[in-house]
Amino acid sequence: MKIAVVGPSPVPFGVGGMEKLVWDLVEKINCKTPHQAELIKLPSRENDFWSIIDTYRSFYQLDLSHFDMVISTKYPSWMVSHKNHVCYMVHKLRGLYDTYSLTGLSLDVNTKNVHTIELIKFLNDTWDNPNIDQLWINIDRYRSYASEVPLDDLAFPGPLIRKIVHYMDRFALSDGKIRGYYTMSKTVASRTDYFPDGTHVAIANPPPTNDSIGAIEYGDYFFTVSRLDNAKRVKLIVEAMKTYKGKKKLIIAGTGPDEHILKEIAGSDDRIIFKGYCSDEEISKLYDGCFAVLYVPYQEDYGYVTVEAFLRCKPVITCTDSGGATEFVSDGESGHVVIPDPASISLAMKHLEDDPGLAKALGRMGRERTKNITWDLFLKTILPSTATVQAPARSRRKRKIIVTSTFPIYPPTGGGQSRIFNLYKNVAKSYDVIVLSFTNYDQPPFDDIISPGFREIRIPKSARHQEEEWKIERDIGVPITDIVMPQLSKYTPEYGETLRNVATDADVVIISHPYLYDEVRRINKKLHIIYEAHNVEYDLKSKVLPQQIARKLIDEVYRVEKACCDESDLIMTCLAEDARRLVELYSTSQEKFIVVPNGVDVTSVPYVSRTECRGNKLASGIENEFIALFMGSWHPPNLEACEDIFHLAESLPDVKFLLLGSQCMALKDRQLPSNVGLLGVVDDAQKSFILGLVDVALNPMRSGSGTNLKMFDYIAAGVPVITTKFGARGLNIDGEKLMEAEDLDAMKKLIVKLADSGPDESDLRDLRRIAELYFDWAVIADLIDQKIEGILAEDSA
């Protein structure tokens, strides 16, 4: 078979990982398979608005019909049309995709120019069915009016070119035009808008391009090699070297636009050696002789440096946000994964230098992890085993699931949001999932893909709905948004109308919390119903609502929760105890229940060793403080736990207590102990940063239902945990590893002991492994997949 490998040729020309990959791919196809391959490259200019569009068009016009198969690689090579087209995606134009948010530019094109408005209307009208030939006509017309168009509209990067590029990629990468989707890492595969919803993306890790190995030694220098530009963040390494207190040198190979800046930062430090351009042979020798490799890019697609280092059994120091590198480097197992700051990198360097035996062991583990990354496996993955490429088997349509929620779920900032977002984000790997949620009346409507295959539609409450809710809340004295939904959702008819519309081709509806049960029953179609019981709502609300005033509301909670239990095909609870209580309350069949615990996205919560934690505190100027953290949402059981935190704070004045989450909003007007700080609501990156600074995490919970999501963040991040037995419910983890306390006095003694002697690092690593094996959201989602498959299989039985 004759195969064309297609890729862009950068202008000005340069050699990077992409260029080496396509050269090697063509060579290996010709040497290792019966096929014949040729590399086809076109100049790729991306200096401005028009050059990007022209480059896309040049690939679209490329005629490769004389080949039997085409393998496209990096943007915009997939614009080529061919009947046997396989896309091995290196990456999209990242500045208009996953790194666009870093520019601070708007997603919307704010313009009054009639020509721009006309073009945007065409894009919007044909978005779901792109018409590429008409696009070129409209683009040519638009170009003819370029002198009348504001320069802001033609900005690169900018919102208009972003929209056009997304449009062209949607056309080219639709599954009617591509026979198979492949990429080099999970990092690339998981990026939003990279691949069409519902398509299977196979991972084929490319083998190292620099695989010539000489005599392996562990010499007197750290080594890094890359293009010296902002994305590779070599600046972090140079700055780390300036604070590094060890005896080893740093050798940097490579050239790039930041070279002069890096040399200025290095100054007269003769331990930092810039080698400039090096041949492959020279780089091989530098790998062979180094002590360890530093590689800290931002969200790297793959990172050959990692596998090339591991090939020579060298440990790698990388960062939590370095993308592909973190798929191979595990902290304390094959190197160090640290937060992206010079102090943390410096400490990791010193840690390896102080324990050369550990450094060698980590390098050997890295070699073991990557030993199966071979060209034989790569070619077997992306090439057909027969003379022709067969289209991937297209199963019947992807099944569709609707999830109802009384609150928005993206971006997640509270426990309930986090559960719904992370759980169904992973379920969406097998099903199309739509979350239909409510939001406050003064918020805009929302309808967008929030993760591959996962969409949220957000309906603002009507003004009447919101006013009626406030009236009841003033009488009751506590927030009651969810509880009053059964009687007030009728005042927002858009919700029910939207629910019925999206359910027309759905197979399953999941009622997340019971309060939208009545809306689900109005769907005029037979659907499988799953009830997701975050808590035993009747018990929980009976405790927090005033019995006399709110008796009717409590009775309504009982009604809808019972109806959900009675009419569902499956009931998901966070705890076995919750399932037993629901059986007791509503005489529900035990066979309906499945325990779907809370969890954590282990890929987004980096493990931070205690050594790294001390380095983080030193870099933040708080090295002399002992810090205890409690995370929680604005939820009565959490506020009850906060009162216990205040008592601890008063008896432990030398300990700094930090409270994180929406619980802080309920406490902002309180007179708090002087050693208690409120952090409020933070995003995931800020939360990970904070978890990397604290000495202990507390969970003094005494009431509530379900399991506590905070516990999974704690153990995944490697923070020592002191908890009540109730706070550890549902985890089934050794009480000593979690340091369980019977009461506040016992908790106080454990805090003092921990401050004096420190934790057992092996226990913390064990807890992280437990999180990875049993409480990762991807693992938990598999439980639901199996159950849903069983339910749907009965339809076709």
Secondary structure in CASP SS format (residue, H / E / C, confidence):
PFRMAT SS
TARGET T0000
AUTHOR 0000-0000-0000
METHOD secondary structure of the structure
MODEL  1
M C 1.00
K E 1.00
I E 1.00
A E 1.00
V E 1.00
V E 1.00
G E 1.00
P E 1.00
S E 1.00
P E 1.00
V C 1.00
P C 1.00
F C 1.00
G C 1.00
V C 1.00
G C 1.00
G H 1.00
M H 1.00
E H 1.00
K H 1.00
L H 1.00
V H 1.00
W H 1.00
D H 1.00
L H 1.00
V H 1.00
E H 1.00
K H 1.00
I H 1.00
N H 1.00
C H 1.00
K H 1.00
T C 1.00
P C 1.00
H C 1.00
Q E 1.00
A E 1.00
E E 1.00
L E 1.00
I E 1.00
K E 1.00
L E 1.00
P E 1.00
S E 1.00
R C 1.00
E C 1.00
N C 1.00
D C 1.00
F H 1.00
W H 1.00
S H 1.00
I H 1.00
I H 1.00
D H 1.00
T H 1.00
Y H 1.00
R H 1.00
S H 1.00
F H 1.00
Y H 1.00
Q C 1.00
L C 1.00
D C 1.00
L C 1.00
S C 1.00
H C 1.00
F C 1.00
D C 1.00
M E 1.00
V E 1.00
I E 1.00
S E 1.00
T C 1.00
K C 1.00
Y C 1.00
P C 1.00
S H 1.00
W H 1.00
M H 1.00
V C 1.00
S C 1.00
H C 1.00
K C 1.00
N C 1.00
H E 1.00
V E 1.00
C E 1.00
Y E 1.00
M E 1.00
V C 1.00
H C 1.00
K C 1.00
L C 1.00
R H 1.00
G H 1.00
L H 1.00
Y C 1.00
D C 1.00
T C 1.00
Y H 1.00
S H 1.00
L H 1.00
T H 1.00
G C 1.00
L C 1.00
S C 1.00
L C 1.00
D C 1.00
V C 1.00
N C 1.00
T C 1.00
K C 1.00
N C 1.00
V H 1.00
H H 1.00
T H 1.00
I H 1.00
E H 1.00
L H 1.00
I H 1.00
K H 1.00
F H 1.00
L H 1.00
N H 1.00
D H 1.00
T C 1.00
W C 1.00
D C 1.00
N C 1.00
P C 1.00
N C 1.00
I H 1.00
D H 1.00
Q H 1.00
L H 1.00
W H 1.00
I H 1.00
N H 1.00
I H 1.00
D H 1.00
R H 1.00
Y H 1.00
R H 1.00
S H 1.00
Y C 1.00
A H 1.00
S H 1.00
E H 1.00
V C 1.00
P C 1.00
L H 1.00
D H 1.00
D H 1.00
L H 1.00
A C 1.00
F C 1.00
P C 1.00
G C 1.00
P H 1.00
L H 1.00
I H 1.00
R H 1.00
K H 1.00
I H 1.00
V H 1.00
H H 1.00
Y H 1.00
M H 1.00
D H 1.00
R H 1.00
F H 1.00
A H 1.00
L C 1.00
S C 1.00
D C 1.00
G C 1.00
K C 1.00
I C 1.00
R C 1.00
G E 1.00
Y E 1.00
Y E 1.00
T E 1.00
M C 1.00
S C 1.00
K H 1.00
T H 1.00
V H 1.00
A H 1.00
S C 1.00
R C 1.00
T C 1.00
D C 1.00
Y C 1.00
F C 1.00
P C 1.00
D C 1.00
G C 1.00
T C 1.00
H C 1.00
V E 1.00
A E 1.00
I E 1.00
A C 1.00
N C 1.00
P C 1.00
P C 1.00
P C 1.00
T C 1.00
N C 1.00
D C 1.00
S C 1.00
I C 1.00
G C 1.00
A C 1.00
I C 1.00
E C 1.00
Y C 1.00
G C 1.00
D C 1.00
Y E 1.00
F E 1.00
F E 1.00
T E 1.00
V E 1.00
S C 1.00
R C 1.00
L C 1.00
D C 1.00
N H 1.00
A H 1.00
K H 1.00
R C 1.00
V H 1.00
K H 1.00
L H 1.00
I H 1.00
V H 1.00
E H 1.00
A H 1.00
M H 1.00
K H 1.00
T H 1.00
Y C 1.00
K C 1.00
G C 1.00
K C 1.00
K C 1.00
K E 1.00
L E 1.00
I E 1.00
I E 1.00
A E 1.00
G C 1.00
T C 1.00
G C 1.00
P C 1.00
D C 1.00
E H 1.00
H H 1.00
I H 1.00
L H 1.00
K H 1.00
E H 1.00
I H 1.00
A H 1.00
G C 1.00
S C 1.00
D C 1.00
D C 1.00
R C 1.00
I E 1.00
I E 1.00
F E 1.00
K E 1.00
G E 1.00
Y C 1.00
C C 1.00
S C 1.00
D H 1.00
E H 1.00
E H 1.00
I H 1.00
S H 1.00
K H 1.00
L H 1.00
Y H 1.00
D H 1.00
G H 1.00
C C 1.00
F C 1.00
A E 1.00
V E 1.00
L E 1.00
Y C 1.00
V C 1.00
P C 1.00
Y C 1.00
Q C 1.00
E E 1.00
D C 1.00
Y C 1.00
G C 1.00
Y H 1.00
V H 1.00
T H 1.00
V H 1.00
E H 1.00
A H 1.00
F H 1.00
L H 1.00
R C 1.00
C C 1.00
K C 1.00
P C 1.00
V E 1.00
I E 1.00
T E 1.00
C E 1.00
T C 1.00
D C 1.00
S C 1.00
G E 1.00
G H 1.00
A H 1.00
T H 1.00
E H 1.00
F C 1.00
V C 1.00
S C 1.00
D E 1.00
G C 1.00
E C 1.00
S C 1.00
G E 1.00
H E 1.00
V E 1.00
V E 1.00
I C 1.00
P C 1.00
D C 1.00
P H 1.00
A H 1.00
S H 1.00
I H 1.00
S H 1.00
L H 1.00
A H 1.00
M H 1.00
K H 1.00
H H 1.00
L H 1.00
E H 1.00
D H 1.00
D C 1.00
P H 1.00
G H 1.00
L H 1.00
A H 1.00
K H 1.00
A H 1.00
L H 1.00
G H 1.00
R H 1.00
M H 1.00
G H 1.00
R H 1.00
E H 1.00
R H 1.00
T H 1.00
K C 1.00
N C 1.00
I C 1.00
T C 1.00
W H 1.00
D H 1.00
L H 1.00
F H 1.00
L H 1.00
K H 1.00
T H 1.00
I H 1.00
L C 1.00
P C 1.00
S C 1.00
T C 1.00
A C 1.00
T C 1.00
V C 1.00
Q C 1.00
A C 1.00
P C 1.00
A C 1.00
R C 1.00
S C 1.00
R C 1.00
R C 1.00
K C 1.00
R C 1.00
K E 1.00
I E 1.00
I E 1.00
V E 1.00
T E 1.00
S E 1.00
T C 1.00
F C 1.00
P C 1.00
I C 1.00
Y C 1.00
P C 1.00
P C 1.00
T C 1.00
G C 1.00
G H 1.00
G H 1.00
Q H 1.00
S H 1.00
R H 1.00
I H 1.00
F H 1.00
N H 1.00
L H 1.00
Y H 1.00
K H 1.00
N H 1.00
V H 1.00
A C 1.00
K C 1.00
S C 1.00
Y C 1.00
D E 1.00
V E 1.00
I E 1.00
V E 1.00
L E 1.00
S E 1.00
F E 1.00
T E 1.00
N C 1.00
Y C 1.00
D C 1.00
Q C 1.00
P C 1.00
P C 1.00
F E 1.00
D E 1.00
D E 1.00
I E 1.00
I E 1.00
S E 1.00
P C 1.00
G C 1.00
F E 1.00
R E 1.00
E E 1.00
I E 1.00
R E 1.00
I E 1.00
P E 1.00
K C 1.00
S C 1.00
A H 1.00
R H 1.00
H H 1.00
Q H 1.00
E H 1.00
E H 1.00
E H 1.00
W H 1.00
K H 1.00
I H 1.00
E H 1.00
R H 1.00
D H 1.00
I H 1.00
G C 1.00
V C 1.00
P C 1.00
I C 1.00
T C 1.00
D C 1.00
I C 1.00
V C 1.00
M H 1.00
P H 1.00
Q H 1.00
L H 1.00
S H 1.00
K H 1.00
Y H 1.00
T C 1.00
P H 1.00
E H 1.00
Y H 1.00
G H 1.00
E H 1.00
T H 1.00
L H 1.00
R H 1.00
N H 1.00
V H 1.00
A C 1.00
T C 1.00
D C 1.00
A C 1.00
D C 1.00
V E 1.00
V E 1.00
I E 1.00
I E 1.00
S E 1.00
H C 1.00
P H 1.00
Y H 1.00
L H 1.00
Y H 1.00
D H 1.00
E H 1.00
V H 1.00
R H 1.00
R C 1.00
I C 1.00
N C 1.00
K C 1.00
K C 1.00
L C 1.00
H E 1.00
I E 1.00
I E 1.00
Y E 1.00
E E 1.00
A E 1.00
H C 1.00
N C 1.00
V C 1.00
E H 1.00
Y H 1.00
D H 1.00
L H 1.00
K H 1.00
S H 1.00
K H 1.00
V H 1.00
L C 1.00
P C 1.00
Q C 1.00
Q C 1.00
I C 1.00
A C 1.00
R H 1.00
K H 1.00
L H 1.00
I H 1.00
D H 1.00
E H 1.00
V H 1.00
Y H 1.00
R H 1.00
V H 1.00
E H 1.00
K H 1.00
A H 1.00
C H 1.00
C H 1.00
D H 1.00
E H 1.00
S C 1.00
D C 1.00
L E 1.00
I E 1.00
M E 1.00
T E 1.00
C C 1.00
L C 1.00
A H 1.00
E H 1.00
D H 1.00
A H 1.00
R H 1.00
R H 1.00
L H 1.00
V H 1.00
E H 1.00
L H 1.00
Y H 1.00
S C 1.00
T C 1.00
S C 1.00
Q H 1.00
E H 1.00
K H 1.00
F E 1.00
I E 1.00
V E 1.00
V C 1.00
P C 1.00
N C 1.00
G C 1.00
V E 1.00
D C 1.00
V C 1.00
T C 1.00
S C 1.00
V C 1.00
P C 1.00
Y C 1.00
V C 1.00
S C 1.00
R H 1.00
T H 1.00
E H 1.00
C H 1.00
R H 1.00
G H 1.00
N H 1.00
K H 1.00
L H 1.00
A H 1.00
S H 1.00
G C 1.00
I C 1.00
E C 1.00
N C 1.00
E C 1.00
F E 1.00
I E 1.00
A E 1.00
L E 1.00
F E 1.00
M E 1.00
G C 1.00
S C 1.00
W C 1.00
H C 1.00
P H 1.00
P H 1.00
N H 1.00
L H 1.00
E H 1.00
A H 1.00
C H 1.00
E H 1.00
D H 1.00
I H 1.00
F H 1.00
H H 1.00
L H 1.00
A H 1.00
E H 1.00
S H 1.00
L C 1.00
P C 1.00
D C 1.00
V E 1.00
K E 1.00
F E 1.00
L E 1.00
L E 1.00
L E 1.00
G C 1.00
S C 1.00
Q H 1.00
C H 1.00
M H 1.00
A H 1.00
L H 1.00
K C 1.00
D C 1.00
R C 1.00
Q C 1.00
L C 1.00
P C 1.00
S C 1.00
N C 1.00
V E 1.00
G E 1.00
L E 1.00
L E 1.00
G E 1.00
V C 1.00
V C 1.00
D C 1.00
D H 1.00
A H 1.00
Q H 1.00
K H 1.00
S H 1.00
F H 1.00
I H 1.00
L H 1.00
G C 1.00
L C 1.00
V C 1.00
D C 1.00
V E 1.00
A E 1.00
L E 1.00
N E 1.00
P C 1.00
M C 1.00
R C 1.00
S C 1.00
G C 1.00
S C 1.00
G C 1.00
T C 1.00
N C 1.00
L H 1.00
K H 1.00
M H 1.00
F H 1.00
D H 1.00
Y H 1.00
I H 1.00
A H 1.00
A H 1.00
G C 1.00
V C 1.00
P C 1.00
V E 1.00
I E 1.00
T E 1.00
T E 1.00
K C 1.00
F H 1.00
G H 1.00
A H 1.00
R C 1.00
G C 1.00
L C 1.00
N C 1.00
I C 1.00
D C 1.00
G H 1.00
E H 1.00
K H 1.00
L H 1.00
M C 1.00
E E 1.00
A E 1.00
E C 1.00
D C 1.00
L H 1.00
D H 1.00
A H 1.00
M H 1.00
K H 1.00
K H 1.00
L H 1.00
I H 1.00
V H 1.00
K H 1.00
L H 1.00
A H 1.00
D H 1.00
S H 1.00
G C 1.00
P C 1.00
D C 1.00
E H 1.00
S H 1.00
D H 1.00
L H 1.00
R H 1.00
D H 1.00
L H 1.00
R H 1.00
R H 1.00
I H 1.00
A H 1.00
E H 1.00
L H 1.00
Y H 1.00
F C 1.00
D E 1.00
W H 1.00
A H 1.00
V H 1.00
I H 1.00
A H 1.00
D H 1.00
L H 1.00
I H 1.00
D H 1.00
Q H 1.00
K H 1.00
I H 1.00
E H 1.00
G H 1.00
I H 1.00
L H 1.00
A H 1.00
E H 1.00
D H 1.00
S H 1.00
A C 1.00
END
